[in-house]
Amino acid sequence: MKAGHTIRWRAALAAMAMLCAQRPLAGQSTPADVVKQVGFDQRLDQALPLDAEFRDESGQSVRLGQYFGQRPVVLALVYYDCPMLCTLVLNGLTRALRAMNFSAGEEFEIITVSFDVREGPALAAEKKRLYLEHYGRAAAARGWHFLTGSEESVRALTAAAGFRYIWDAETSQFAHASGLLVVTPGGKISKYFYGVEYAPRDLRLGLVEASAGKIGTVTDKMLLYCYHYDPATGKYGLVIINVIRIAGTGTAIALALFIAGMLRRERRERKAELPLGAVRT
């Protein structure tokens, strides 16, 4: 599977969580039918609609673009009244965040957007209160944003993100995929991370790459040389050839230092062996 192809199977958890417990009657949609209609269509380097209008958790009208420009952004598309999957997504994100030295509001921003247009600021505010408490970082209050919006704005954002979801009348719930997006400060999609658990290392490296090296350490840059993002899996994998190159370079440097040390030692020993007053030729 290559970048740009539809990642349908990753929506299975969402569909099955809501539908597999029910036995479909004749003429009803089956879980397999729902899975085909939800998922992520990878749109790496796609620009998000930064002019789209939303409401923040306080009810203020905001532009999506006001959260961009300085730092990379983690984008979570959920709905706040979701009975299961969205909570797993946000819980998984919070666990990864707590394991990272980076903090929301300092090195990066988080934008959580409800794709259920019936939801409003009250639900968003409650979710923010809950997850700020779980996260426990002081800077997060200004760096983690919970938004709701109109049908037009939500559709524009989810379409740009390649996020497909449907309303299932049989369960009175949304069927949707699970995952996160990492977006550059300029508002272009950089990475997709799928599922409900996110490796802190992968999320950190994704943020460093999205920032074009403006955040992170020398160690992060070394890791990015050894680990490359695989769009098909939404994970970073070890690049063996680069590891071999680093190991080879390290071995060559160590050998050169060893030889230089031995030569210096030999010169000192020869100098010590010269008779007093002798002239070195």
N, C-alpha and C positions, 0 to 999 in steps of 0.2 A: 504494500500500500504506500503511495507516495503523497507528498504534501499536495493539498488541493482536492484530493479524493474524499468522498463522504465517509465519515467514521460512524457507521450506523450501529455496529454492534455495541458500542459504548453506551448506547441508550437503553440497553437491555435491563440494567439494574433498575432504572426508573420505571420502565413499563412493567416489569415483573413485580416490583414492590407494590404497585397499585392494582394490578390486574390478575396476576396468576392465581391468587387465592379464590377467584370467582370462576365458576364453570360457565363459559359462554353459551348462551342459548342460540337457537337457529337464527341466522340473520344478524347476530351481534358481531362486533369486531373482536378478534382474538388478540392475545398479547403479541403474537407475531406480526399482526397487521399494524398494531400501534408502533412497534419497534421500527418498522419501515418508514414511519412518518416523522420520527424524532431523531435528533443527533446533532453532531457538529459537522459542518462543512468547513474544512480548513481554509482560511483566507489570510494566510500569512502576508504581512505587509499591507493589508487592507486598512484604509483610513476609517476611523470611527466618525460618526456624525457629531462633531464637537459643537455644532450650533444647536443641537437638540435641547429642548427645554424640559426640565424635570422639577420636582419639588424635593427639598431635602427633609431631614427628619424633624425640623422645626416648622415646616410648612412654607419656607421661603422658596421663591422661584429661582432656579439656578440653571446655568448653561453647563452642559457636560464639559465643555472646553476649559472651564475655570479651574478644573482639577488637574489640568495638564500644563506642560511648559517647563517645569523645573525637574520633576522626578518621574521615574517609571511608575506604572500603575498596575495593580492587581485588580482585575475585573471579575466579579462573581455575579452571574445571572441566576436569580432564584425567585421564589415568591415566599413572602413572610408567613403565610398561613399554611404552608406546605406541611403535611403531617409526618413526613419521614425524610425524603431524600435531600431536600434543601438544608435541613438541619444537619445531616451528615456532612454535606459539603462545607458548611460554615464551621462545624466542629473540627473537621479535618484541616481546614485552613488555619484555624486558631491554634491547633496543636503544632503545625509547621511553623507558624509565626513565633510561638513561644520558644521554639528551639533555635531560632535565628538570633544573631547579634544585631542585625538590622532591625529598625523599628519603624512602624507606620507613622507618618508625620515627620520623619527625619530623613531616612534614605529613600522612602517610597510612599505612595498613596494607595489606599484601597477604596474601590467603589463597588458597593453592593447595590444592585438594581433589581427591583421587583418587576417581573414581566406580567404580573396580574394587575391590569389597569383598574380593578375595583379597589385595590389597596391604597391606603393613604398614609400621611405623615405619622399618625398615631401608632400604627403598627411598626413603621420604620423606626420611630423613636424608641419603642420598647425593645426591638431587636438590637439597636445600637447600645442601649443601656446594658443589656444582657451580655453582649460579646465584648464590650469594653471591660466589663467586670471580669470575664474569663481571661481576656488577654493580659490585663494588668500592667500595661505600659502607659506612662503619663502622656506621652506625645500622641497617642492614638486618638484621643478625643478630637484633635484637629486634623488627623490624617486618615480616619476611617469614616466613610460617608455612606449613608443609607438613603437611597432615592426611590421615589415613585414617579410615575409619569402617565401621560396620555397615551392613547392607542397609537397615535402617529409617532410619537417619540420612541415608544417602546419598540414598535415595529421597525423603525429606522435603525435602532441600535442592534436589535437581535439579528436583523438581516445582514448588517455589516459584519457582525461577529460570526455569521454562519450558524447561528443557534436556532434549531427548529424544535418546536413544541406544539402540542395540540391539547385541546380541552376534551376530556373523555366524559361524556354525559352519563355513562353507566356508573362511574365511580364518583362523579362530581369533583374530579381532580384534574390537574394538568399532568400529562405525560411529557417528560422532558429528559434531556441528557444531563450528565453531571460532570462538572469540571470547572477550571479556572482559565482565564486568559491573562497573560502578561503583555502590557502595552507600553510602547516607547513614550517618552515625554512629549513627542510630537503627535501622539494619538494614533500610531499605526500598530497593528497586531504583531507581536514578536513571537509569542510562544502560546501553545495550548498545553494544559496539564489536565489529564482525564481522571475520572473516578471520584472517590471521596476521601482518599488519603494521598498526601503530597509530601514527597521527600524534601526535608528542609534544604538539603544540599542542592537539589534540582531547582527549587524555587529561588534560592539565593543566586545561583548561577544564571537563571533566567533574568532576574532583575539586573544583575551586573551587565549582562549582554544587552539588555534593552536600554540601559543607560549609556551605552557606548563607552564603558569604562569610567564613567564619572563617579561611580560608587564602587566599593570593593577594595580589596588589597592585592598585593603582589601574589599572594597565595591563590586568590581567586583567578587571577590571570593565568597562573600556572595550571590550575585545574581546568580552565577553559581550553588550554592547549591539549590536555589529556582527555577531556570529556567533550563530546559533541552532542548537540540536541538532535534527536531523531523524531521528525514530525509524525511518523507512523505510530510510534508508541507514546509520544508525549513525554519522553524521559531522556535524560542524559546517559550516554553510554561511553564506556572506555574505548579510546582510540589506541589500539595496541601499537601501531607503527610509531605514533608520537611518543608513547612511553618508551619504546625501544630507542628512539632517537635521544631522548633525555638521558636514559641509562647509559647509552654509548658515549654521549658527551661528558657525562659525569665520570665515567671510567677513564676517558682520555685525559680529563683535567687532573684526576687523582694520580694517573700514571706520570703525567708531566711534573706534578708537584713532587712526587716520589723521586724521580730522576734528578730534578733540580736539588732536592735535599741531599741526595747521595753525592752529587758533584761538589756541593758546598762542604760536606763532611770530609770528602777526599782531599780537597784543597787545604782545609784546616789541619788535617793529619800530616800532609806533606810539609806544610809550613812548620809544624811543630818538630819535625824530624831534622830540619836544617841545623848544622853546627852554628854556634854562636859566632857572629861576624861574617858568616858566609853570604855570598851575593847570589840571589836567585837569577837563573838564566832562563 
